[in-house]
Amino acid sequence: MRLRPPPCKSTFQRALLLGMLAGGRLRIVFEAEDPLRYLREAGDLGVLVAALETLGARVDLGISLREDTPGEEGWILVESEGWTSRAADFSLGENGTALRMLSAIAACAGGRYSFRGTRGLERRSLGPLVAQLERLGVGFAFTENRGRVPFHMESPGAAEMIERGPLISLEIRQGTQSASGLLIGMAGFEESARIAVHPVEDHAVPGYLAMTLDMLGRFGVGVTKEFLGRGELLLRLGDDPLVNPGELHIEADPSSATWMLVLAAGLEREILIQGLDPSSAHPDLRLLHDLEDLGCRYEWTEEGLRFEGHRGAGDVEILDLEDRPDSFPPLVGLLAARPGRHHLGEAPKLRGKESDRIAVLARGLASLGFDVKESRGGLAIQGRDRLDGDQRGILDPSGDHRMYMAFSVLGLLLGAGLEIADPACVRKSWPGFPALLDRFRP
């Protein structure tokens, strides 16, 4: 079976933001099985495009028809004069990446900005970014809860921020998106900056932050790295201007590929996944090593990633999920359908996503009769290969796309007709996910 995940949303959003800041005309190209549907329905991407248009950018969407594979290639064309606005009102839906990155970039731009979103975004905290920006002279007015939308922000801009604090220090336990936003913002306004992030482990740049550094490099901006004591990473950004590359290609999304991999593993299928970059810093590619430990096999070839699934049985413990929380839900879907006692952790940031993902998964599994226990950052599950009796209640994903996906995978692997509420929530990231499930059905 040949499969192609949608384009990498994390890479796409970084490219869009840098393209707008660089100014000029940037064509961002991607491949998908149905690119037109992806462009029309992918919620997070549309939210960011609307935000760029609020700032005066001109955005065009389209597909390229080709004789060999008609409609496989899609593109977004961004034209801008840079960030020229000093005031804007951003409505960001449930896009937590856009919230954290745009708020940091807007602080670097200077001016007055408002941020709001839907109920799912109100759960997403800006965390340590607010306290750091306040120390640098940025003012916030939160309507309800500190660190959360809706709020207003007024900033003096990057130059004065750096004058107040030549070294910016940011704690990244809740994620690296704010640090990425600061790097992108400082680069966009050609300010040299020193940003220290902590904690980091094993002298390794966290995966999503490494993706930001790679994308900055594609726009001509280099960042030097120095690992300090006490788990701290110092990033030095020069004052080189952003250089618009004219065209960028976005690889397929490893986070989406995780669902293909766990389905193939649980159903013991052979698949070929096309479009992934084996050299990518994306942390969800590490799922391949987890599945290899379970008896699956994979090989990178010229055609793509060849994968041979194996469900197996026996206890499983995977505790390095903090830097790759998006691997947690697909692993739950797979391991709950594998006999054995399984322990997944530690990723406490899962509790602050569109839903409290640890709690939602635990409630859903418990309602199906699973023995499941929560910890602060994970789950212990007694997996099994069938459901007992008539336990077929309606599962509630709490409006969270990844919860809907996890319950869907579990139902397919157990051969059970699980009823899951709110199927439309999956459009946030992957409108074509139901079609993927159909391809794996007997």
Backbone torsions as a table, in degrees:
resi	resn	phi	psi	omega
1	MET	NA	126.6	177.8
2	ARG	-97.1	131.5	-177.5
3	LEU	-134.2	150.9	175.1
4	ARG	-135.4	117.2	176.4
5	PRO	-68.4	160.7	172.2
6	PRO	-65.2	169.0	-179.3
7	PRO	-64.2	154.9	-177.6
8	CYS	-67.7	113.3	-176.3
9	LYS	-64.7	-38.1	-179.2
10	SER	-63.8	-44.9	178.2
11	THR	-66.3	-41.9	-178.2
12	PHE	-58.4	-46.4	-176.4
13	GLN	-67.4	-38.5	176.1
14	ARG	-63.3	-41.3	179.3
15	ALA	-64.2	-42.2	179.4
16	LEU	-62.4	-45.1	-179.0
17	LEU	-64.7	-45.2	179.7
18	LEU	-68.4	-36.5	177.0
19	GLY	-62.0	-41.1	177.9
20	MET	-65.6	-43.0	-178.6
21	LEU	-68.5	-36.2	-178.4
22	ALA	-68.1	-28.2	-177.0
23	GLY	78.3	166.3	-177.6
24	GLY	88.1	-153.0	-172.4
25	ARG	-120.6	120.4	-179.6
26	LEU	-124.8	128.1	176.2
27	ARG	-106.0	118.9	-179.5
28	ILE	-105.7	117.7	-171.8
29	VAL	-109.3	141.6	176.7
30	PHE	-146.4	165.2	175.6
31	GLU	-120.0	142.4	178.9
32	ALA	-155.7	159.9	179.2
33	GLU	-68.2	-28.9	176.4
34	ASP	-142.9	76.3	-173.2
35	PRO	-63.0	-33.3	-179.0
36	LEU	-66.1	-43.1	177.7
37	ARG	-63.8	-40.5	179.3
38	TYR	-59.9	-45.3	-179.2
39	LEU	-64.5	-37.1	-176.4
40	ARG	-76.9	-32.5	-166.8
41	GLU	-117.1	-13.1	-177.9
42	ALA	-68.8	108.6	-169.5
43	GLY	-62.3	-52.2	-176.1
44	ASP	-61.2	-40.8	-178.9
45	LEU	-65.1	-42.3	178.7
46	GLY	-62.9	-37.0	177.8
47	VAL	-61.4	-44.8	-179.4
48	LEU	-68.1	-40.1	176.7
49	VAL	-58.3	-44.1	178.7
50	ALA	-61.9	-37.6	178.3
51	ALA	-64.7	-40.2	177.8
52	LEU	-65.0	-38.1	177.1
53	GLU	-65.9	-33.3	174.5
54	THR	-59.5	-32.3	-180.0
55	LEU	-86.4	4.1	176.4
56	GLY	98.2	0.2	177.7
57	ALA	-72.2	151.7	175.7
58	ARG	-106.9	124.8	-174.0
59	VAL	-123.9	131.2	177.3
60	ASP	-125.8	142.9	-178.6
61	LEU	-119.2	147.7	177.9
62	GLY	-171.8	177.7	176.1
63	ILE	-129.9	155.4	177.9
64	SER	-109.8	116.8	179.0
65	LEU	-80.9	128.6	180.0
66	ARG	-127.7	147.4	-174.6
67	GLU	-64.6	-37.8	-175.1
68	ASP	-75.6	-42.6	179.6
69	THR	-137.3	79.9	-175.1
70	PRO	-56.3	132.2	173.1
71	GLY	76.2	7.4	-176.2
72	GLU	-73.6	-28.9	-175.5
73	GLU	-99.7	131.4	174.7
74	GLY	-120.8	166.2	179.5
75	TRP	-154.3	155.2	171.1
76	ILE	-124.4	128.0	179.4
77	LEU	-106.9	121.6	-179.3
78	VAL	-115.2	126.1	174.3
79	GLU	-124.0	130.3	-179.6
80	SER	-152.9	168.9	172.8
81	GLU	-109.0	24.1	-175.9
82	GLY	88.1	-173.6	178.5
83	TRP	-83.2	97.8	-175.8
84	THR	-103.5	-8.6	-176.0
85	SER	-86.7	146.4	173.1
86	ARG	-112.6	8.2	177.7
87	ALA	-158.1	138.3	178.5
88	ALA	-163.2	155.0	176.7
89	ASP	-118.3	112.1	-175.1
90	PHE	-101.0	125.0	172.8
91	SER	-109.3	110.0	-164.9
92	LEU	-110.5	15.0	176.1
93	GLY	54.9	-121.5	176.8
94	GLU	-114.5	19.6	-172.2
95	ASN	-84.4	93.3	-179.3
96	GLY	-67.3	-34.4	177.2
97	THR	-62.0	-46.8	179.1
98	ALA	-62.1	-40.2	179.9
99	LEU	-58.8	-52.4	-174.3
100	ARG	-70.7	-41.8	-179.0
101	MET	-72.3	-44.9	-178.3
102	LEU	-65.5	-37.7	179.0
103	SER	-64.9	-38.7	177.4
104	ALA	-68.1	-41.4	-180.0
105	ILE	-67.1	-41.7	179.0
106	ALA	-62.2	-36.9	176.2
107	ALA	-61.8	-39.0	177.5
108	CYS	-68.4	-34.9	-179.8
109	ALA	-69.0	-36.0	-175.0
110	GLY	84.1	147.2	-179.9
111	GLY	125.5	-166.9	-178.0
112	ARG	-115.2	129.6	-175.4
113	TYR	-140.1	149.2	175.7
114	SER	-120.6	143.2	-179.7
115	PHE	-129.6	132.4	176.0
116	ARG	-145.8	169.6	-179.3
117	GLY	-168.7	-175.5	-179.9
118	THR	-83.7	-179.4	-174.9
119	ARG	-56.7	-38.1	179.8
120	GLY	-63.3	-36.0	-179.6
121	LEU	-73.8	-27.6	180.0
122	GLU	-64.0	-18.0	175.7
123	ARG	-79.7	-17.4	-171.5
124	ARG	-89.1	117.5	-177.3
125	SER	-91.7	144.0	172.0
126	LEU	-75.4	-11.2	174.1
127	GLY	56.9	-136.3	-174.3
128	PRO	-65.9	-13.9	-177.9
129	LEU	-60.3	-40.3	-176.9
130	VAL	-61.0	-50.1	-178.9
131	ALA	-61.1	-40.0	-180.0
132	GLN	-66.2	-45.0	-179.8
133	LEU	-66.2	-36.0	177.1
134	GLU	-61.6	-38.9	177.1
135	ARG	-64.6	-22.8	-179.1
136	LEU	-96.3	10.5	174.6
137	GLY	97.4	7.8	179.0
138	VAL	-87.9	133.7	178.9
139	GLY	-103.3	141.1	179.4
140	PHE	-125.1	145.7	170.0
141	ALA	-131.1	108.2	-177.9
142	PHE	-94.9	128.9	-177.2
143	THR	-69.2	-38.7	-176.0
144	GLU	-126.8	-72.7	-174.9
145	ASN	-112.8	134.4	179.6
146	ARG	-59.5	134.2	178.2
147	GLY	84.3	2.7	-175.6
148	ARG	-132.4	154.1	175.6
149	VAL	-67.8	153.1	-2.6
150	PRO	-81.5	150.6	177.0
151	PHE	-156.8	163.5	174.4
152	HIS	-116.3	147.8	-178.0
153	MET	-136.4	138.2	174.5
154	GLU	-130.3	126.9	-173.2
155	SER	-131.5	145.5	176.3
156	PRO	-79.3	-13.1	179.7
157	GLY	103.8	168.8	-170.0
158	ALA	-61.4	-42.9	-175.3
159	ALA	-60.6	-47.5	-179.9
160	GLU	-70.2	-34.8	176.5
161	MET	-59.2	-45.5	-178.6
162	ILE	-68.4	-35.2	177.3
163	GLU	-62.0	-37.5	178.6
164	ARG	-74.2	-34.9	-176.2
165	GLY	-142.8	87.2	-177.9
166	PRO	-58.2	-27.6	176.0
167	LEU	-116.9	117.6	179.3
168	ILE	-97.7	124.2	-178.5
169	SER	-113.5	131.2	-174.6
170	LEU	-136.5	128.2	175.6
171	GLU	-83.9	133.4	-170.2
172	ILE	-119.6	24.5	178.5
173	ARG	-62.0	-33.0	-179.5
174	GLN	-85.7	-0.3	178.0
175	GLY	133.8	163.6	-175.1
176	THR	-102.5	5.2	-174.3
177	GLN	-63.4	-38.7	179.1
178	SER	-65.3	-41.9	177.2
179	ALA	-62.5	-40.3	176.9
180	SER	-62.2	-42.2	178.7
181	GLY	-61.2	-41.2	178.4
182	LEU	-64.6	-42.7	177.8
183	LEU	-61.9	-45.7	179.8
184	ILE	-64.7	-42.4	-179.6
185	GLY	-64.5	-46.5	179.3
186	MET	-62.9	-39.3	177.4
187	ALA	-65.7	-38.3	-178.4
188	GLY	-64.4	-26.9	-179.5
189	PHE	-112.1	19.7	170.4
190	GLU	53.8	43.3	177.6
191	GLU	-107.1	127.7	171.9
192	SER	-71.0	140.5	-175.0
193	ALA	-150.2	154.2	172.9
194	ARG	-120.3	120.9	-178.1
195	ILE	-123.7	119.2	178.0
196	ALA	-102.7	128.5	179.0
197	VAL	-118.6	147.5	-179.4
198	HIS	-157.4	152.3	-1.6
199	PRO	-90.0	149.6	170.1
200	VAL	-123.1	153.3	-175.5
201	GLU	-119.4	147.2	170.1
202	ASP	57.6	31.2	178.0
203	HIS	52.4	41.5	-179.9
204	ALA	-123.0	135.3	175.8
205	VAL	-73.0	125.8	178.6
206	PRO	-53.1	143.2	-168.1
207	GLY	-54.3	-49.0	-176.7
208	TYR	-69.5	-31.1	175.5
209	LEU	-69.6	-37.4	176.0
210	ALA	-62.0	-34.9	177.1
211	MET	-64.4	-37.4	177.0
212	THR	-65.2	-44.2	178.8
213	LEU	-61.8	-38.9	177.8
214	ASP	-63.9	-43.2	-179.3
215	MET	-68.2	-37.3	174.6
216	LEU	-59.7	-40.0	177.4
217	GLY	-62.2	-33.8	178.4
218	ARG	-70.5	-16.5	174.5
219	PHE	-104.3	17.3	172.8
220	GLY	83.3	12.8	-177.0
221	VAL	-111.4	122.3	177.8
222	GLY	-97.4	147.0	177.6
223	VAL	-129.0	123.5	177.4
224	THR	-87.4	147.8	-175.4
225	LYS	-121.7	137.1	176.1
226	GLU	-140.1	121.4	179.0
227	PHE	-87.3	121.7	-179.1
228	LEU	-99.6	-179.6	175.4
229	GLY	-72.2	171.1	176.3
230	ARG	61.4	31.4	175.3
231	GLY	65.8	37.3	-177.3
232	GLU	-114.2	140.9	178.6
233	LEU	-118.5	123.1	178.7
234	LEU	-99.6	124.7	178.8
235	LEU	-111.6	122.9	179.5
236	ARG	-108.4	122.5	-177.9
237	LEU	-111.3	123.4	177.9
238	GLY	-78.0	-174.6	-179.4
239	ASP	-103.1	26.0	177.1
240	ASP	-64.8	139.0	178.6
241	PRO	-73.2	151.2	172.3
242	LEU	-65.2	138.0	177.4
243	VAL	-115.0	115.8	-179.7
244	ASN	-67.9	118.3	-178.0
245	PRO	-74.6	-7.7	179.0
246	GLY	85.6	-44.7	178.2
247	GLU	-149.0	139.5	176.3
248	LEU	-131.9	145.9	174.8
249	HIS	-109.6	130.0	179.6
250	ILE	-100.2	124.3	-179.5
251	GLU	-74.1	169.4	177.6
252	ALA	-67.4	158.4	-170.0
253	ASP	-88.9	114.8	176.0
254	PRO	-61.6	-32.0	178.7
255	SER	-63.6	-40.7	176.1
256	SER	-69.4	-35.4	179.8
257	ALA	-63.9	-25.7	179.8
258	THR	-59.4	-34.7	179.8
259	TRP	-69.5	-37.0	175.2
260	MET	-63.6	-40.6	-176.9
261	LEU	-68.3	-43.4	-178.6
262	VAL	-70.8	-31.8	174.9
263	LEU	-65.2	-44.3	179.2
264	ALA	-65.3	-38.0	178.8
265	ALA	-65.6	-48.8	-175.7
266	GLY	-68.6	-30.0	179.9
267	LEU	-99.9	1.7	178.4
268	GLU	54.1	54.2	178.6
269	ARG	-106.9	161.4	171.0
270	GLU	-105.7	129.8	-178.8
271	ILE	-134.7	160.8	172.2
272	LEU	-123.8	116.6	179.3
273	ILE	-101.2	122.6	-177.1
274	GLN	-103.8	150.4	172.4
275	GLY	96.6	-8.2	179.0
276	LEU	-78.1	151.4	177.4
277	ASP	-103.6	110.4	-176.8
278	PRO	-65.4	-18.1	-179.9
279	SER	-93.2	1.7	-177.0
280	SER	-63.4	146.9	175.0
281	ALA	-82.8	3.2	-175.9
282	HIS	-59.0	123.9	-173.9
283	PRO	-66.6	-22.4	-177.6
284	ASP	-71.5	-12.0	174.0
285	LEU	-65.9	-18.5	178.9
286	ARG	-67.6	-13.1	175.8
287	LEU	-59.3	-29.2	178.5
288	LEU	-58.2	-37.9	179.7
289	HIS	-70.5	-37.9	176.0
290	ASP	-59.2	-46.8	-176.9
291	LEU	-70.5	-31.9	175.5
292	GLU	-62.9	-38.1	177.2
293	ASP	-64.8	-22.6	178.8
294	LEU	-88.9	1.6	177.9
295	GLY	105.6	-0.7	176.7
296	CYS	-76.6	162.2	179.0
297	ARG	-128.3	146.3	176.1
298	TYR	-148.2	158.9	-179.9
299	GLU	-153.1	133.3	173.7
300	TRP	-84.4	125.2	179.6
301	THR	-126.5	175.5	177.3
302	GLU	-63.4	-29.0	179.7
303	GLU	-79.4	-26.0	-177.4
304	GLY	148.4	-158.8	-178.8
305	LEU	-91.7	115.2	175.4
306	ARG	-92.4	130.5	-174.0
307	PHE	-135.7	133.8	177.2
308	GLU	-119.0	116.9	-173.2
309	GLY	-83.6	153.7	176.1
310	HIS	-153.0	120.2	-177.8
311	ARG	-80.4	-53.7	178.0
312	GLY	66.8	-164.9	179.6
313	ALA	-151.8	168.1	179.7
314	GLY	115.0	159.1	-176.3
315	ASP	-67.6	144.4	179.9
316	VAL	-133.2	137.0	175.4
317	GLU	-131.8	120.2	178.3
318	ILE	-131.7	110.1	-170.1
319	LEU	-118.8	9.0	-176.7
320	ASP	-106.8	42.7	-172.3
321	LEU	-95.9	4.4	-176.8
322	GLU	-60.9	-41.1	-177.8
323	ASP	-87.1	-3.1	-178.9
324	ARG	-141.3	60.1	-176.0
325	PRO	-63.6	-22.0	179.6
326	ASP	-71.6	-13.2	174.3
327	SER	-79.5	-16.4	-175.8
328	PHE	-64.1	-53.0	-177.9
329	PRO	-60.4	-44.8	178.2
330	PRO	-64.1	-34.1	177.2
331	LEU	-65.8	-36.8	176.0
332	VAL	-61.9	-45.3	179.0
333	GLY	-58.9	-39.2	-179.6
334	LEU	-75.2	-50.3	-170.9
335	LEU	-73.7	-28.4	175.8
336	ALA	-62.2	-25.3	178.6
337	ALA	-97.4	15.6	178.8
338	ARG	-120.3	118.7	179.5
339	PRO	-56.1	133.3	-179.7
340	GLY	142.9	170.1	176.3
341	ARG	-100.3	120.2	-172.2
342	HIS	-120.4	143.4	180.0
343	HIS	-130.0	120.1	179.1
344	LEU	-118.1	136.0	177.5
345	GLY	178.3	-168.2	-19.8
346	GLU	-103.6	117.3	-176.0
347	ALA	-139.9	70.1	-177.7
348	PRO	-61.8	-21.1	178.7
349	LYS	-63.3	-16.4	175.9
350	LEU	-60.9	-22.9	-178.9
351	ARG	-76.8	-12.1	-179.1
352	GLY	-113.8	23.4	177.0
353	LYS	-84.5	-158.8	178.5
354	GLU	-55.7	-27.0	171.5
355	SER	-139.0	172.5	167.8
356	ASP	-78.4	92.5	-169.4
357	ARG	-64.9	-33.1	178.2
358	ILE	-65.1	-45.7	-178.7
359	ALA	-68.1	-41.0	-178.9
360	VAL	-64.0	-43.4	178.7
361	LEU	-65.7	-41.6	-179.9
362	ALA	-63.2	-43.7	179.2
363	ARG	-63.7	-43.3	-179.4
364	GLY	-62.8	-44.4	179.6
365	LEU	-66.3	-41.5	179.4
366	ALA	-62.0	-37.0	179.7
367	SER	-66.4	-21.2	177.6
368	LEU	-93.2	3.7	177.1
369	GLY	92.5	9.1	178.6
370	PHE	-75.8	147.1	169.3
371	ASP	-84.6	107.9	-175.5
372	VAL	-138.2	139.2	178.8
373	LYS	-131.3	138.0	178.5
374	GLU	-90.4	147.7	163.7
375	SER	-120.6	-178.2	-179.3
376	ARG	-57.9	-38.2	-174.7
377	GLY	-129.6	23.1	-178.2
378	GLY	-170.9	-166.8	-177.6
379	LEU	-138.9	146.6	166.1
380	ALA	-112.5	126.8	-172.8
381	ILE	-129.5	134.7	168.1
382	GLN	-92.7	103.6	-176.1
383	GLY	-76.3	157.1	176.8
384	ARG	-156.1	159.1	-172.5
385	ASP	-99.2	7.6	175.1
386	ARG	-157.2	159.7	175.6
387	LEU	-95.1	150.0	179.2
388	ASP	-94.8	142.7	170.1
389	GLY	59.4	-142.1	-174.8
390	ASP	-107.8	33.0	-178.5
391	GLN	-76.6	92.8	-176.0
392	ARG	-139.8	43.2	179.2
393	GLY	-66.8	168.2	177.5
394	ILE	-78.0	121.4	179.9
395	LEU	-82.7	136.6	-177.3
396	ASP	-107.5	111.2	178.6
397	PRO	-81.1	2.1	-179.8
398	SER	57.0	36.0	177.7
399	GLY	69.7	14.5	-174.0
400	ASP	-104.2	120.5	-176.2
401	HIS	-57.9	-40.4	-177.3
402	ARG	-74.5	-25.6	174.3
403	MET	-70.6	-41.0	176.4
404	TYR	-60.4	-42.4	-180.0
405	MET	-63.9	-43.7	-177.9
406	ALA	-62.7	-44.7	178.8
407	PHE	-66.5	-35.7	178.8
408	SER	-64.7	-44.4	178.4
409	VAL	-62.1	-44.4	180.0
410	LEU	-59.4	-45.3	179.9
411	GLY	-61.0	-41.3	-179.4
412	LEU	-67.6	-41.5	-179.1
413	LEU	-68.7	-30.0	178.7
414	LEU	-88.4	-5.6	-176.2
415	GLY	64.5	31.0	-175.7
416	ALA	-112.4	141.5	178.4
417	GLY	-84.6	74.6	-178.6
418	LEU	-75.9	138.2	176.7
419	GLU	-99.1	124.6	-175.2
420	ILE	-122.3	128.5	-179.0
421	ALA	-72.6	160.5	170.1
422	ASP	55.0	56.9	179.9
423	PRO	-63.2	-21.0	-178.7
424	ALA	-67.9	-17.9	-176.3
425	CYS	-64.8	-19.9	-177.5
426	VAL	-69.1	-16.9	-179.5
427	ARG	-65.8	-17.2	-178.5
428	LYS	-53.9	-39.0	-176.3
429	SER	-125.4	-26.9	-171.7
430	TRP	-152.6	85.7	179.9
431	PRO	-59.3	-26.9	-177.0
432	GLY	-87.9	9.2	-177.2
433	PHE	-61.4	-43.5	177.7
434	PRO	-57.8	-35.3	178.3
435	ALA	-66.7	-33.4	175.6
436	LEU	-62.5	-45.7	179.0
437	LEU	-58.4	-41.2	-179.7
438	ASP	-60.3	-35.5	-179.4
439	ARG	-68.1	-23.7	179.9
440	PHE	-94.8	-7.9	-178.5
441	ARG	-71.2	149.9	179.4
442	PRO	-59.9	NA	NA
